[in-house]
Amino acid sequence: MRKFTQFSKAIVLLLALFVYSSFFFGCKKNNGNNNNNNTANLTSKICNNVTGTEAVYWDLMNGIPRTDIPGGLPKLATVGGTYIHPSYPLLSFSYPPGYTAQTDPNNGWIGVNLIRNDSKSIWRYTDLFYTGSATITVQSVLSSEVANLQTFLGSTGTTITTVCSQLGTQPRAAGIATTTESVYITFNGFSACVIVSITAESGLGGEQIAITTTAAPTNEFADEILHTYLPIDYTLLYKGDGELDSDGDGYPDSIDAFPFDPTRH
């Protein structure tokens, strides 16, 4: 199986743990009572040209609360395996059959690539704490991530259509701000959501870069969202009695820029 490579070997220094909530902050848990299976009427709250299951997913990935997930609370129908990161076991989840989990092999990155065995669907999270003199922007990271995604899917040189995009900066706490750029794109029969966030803390001397990527054939994207991507997302973000607070500092992971460090939030 081909390995999904990251954007740059020049970024090598790791000083922080994986930050899941950078991509999914602001999302609210669906209580499962609204089993809306009529996806035709679903429209994104931030891009009205995005409809159906993809609209709900796109909004959730951009921190827009939705309680109308088709089928209710996302759950895996069948567990095919369980992934536990070898260095950071808090990054762990179950995944459906037909997938293989690969720890991000790139130097300094903490993450995982969950790849369908036909190499046509991927769910990916990865994270790096970067210190250095080079200027790193969300735009440059996102462009590299998209290029690598095309290479992985064998679709280099094809025209990319941007269905929707978002760019903004959100204060997270005193002296901490996160700049995020997200794109929902299509190319050569594939659909993909790519989100890059860079969190900077005054006086820290570095930045935390976080990437999430999901992609599948366009005619399978909605099914993959409901049966693979969202169930894993919710496993990472929620527990039975509410939102996860991994470091126990009183700030749920969805709003904690440092969810595994009890001294910072």
Phi, psi and omega in degrees: 000137179292145176266142180272113186269156183264177196282337186203132174277351182285338180269106192233351190259118180256125178230002183215166183271170178302134179242099179287320189291349178300333184262337191237018183296144177089353181286142179250144183289133175278130183281359175084358182278340182260091182266070184279102180263358177271083187285346185299330184267002181278131181226142177296143178279349181243344177215104187288353176272357176260121186230171177074201178304323180299327179295315179297315181297314180300317179296313180300319181291344176255016174079017179265118182299136173224136176244015184243037176296125180304126181089356179084207185302124182295130177218148175289131177289321179217137178270124178262338180181172179231133178253136173228123181296133186295335181255333184228083187297345174296337174274089183213148181192161172265154181220162186283166176299156177087009179238155174231131180265131178237122173298134180307119185276354186284140187300121177092345182272139177248108183182187184212144173247113176263112190243129175295147190294347173267005179059030179243003176217138181218141170237124191219132169229138176205158192208146179213140168260120189247133170232137181167173183274340181291145177274121179251126179243156177298326181296317182290321178294316181297317180300319179292321179296317179297317179299317178294324177297316178299318178298315179301320183272001179070034185236034179291147177082358180271159180285132178260129175254123177271110180284320179200152177211154179221143177215129179189169179238134182235123172296135180255325179191180180301120178079004182237130177219145180242125173259129185231137170233133180228147177223141170248114188232161172227147177196133173049043178084005178247152170240147182209147169242127179232128180230130178237132175231143175236119181256125180243137177240128180303129178085355182282332180077020180192180181224147177259121181255129180229139184229137168230137181219133169227142181202146178198166172307139185306321182284357177242356190298314181299318180294320178294324177302311186285327189254351179230299190294305183294318177302322179289318177305313184289327176300320182285329189262335187233156169236181187300324185256015176142196183289148177290142170230082192300324184261001175067028181265007178089359178247113180305151182304330183293341179236007182260114180292341179229072191292347180246015179234105184291348181271352181220153176210000000 
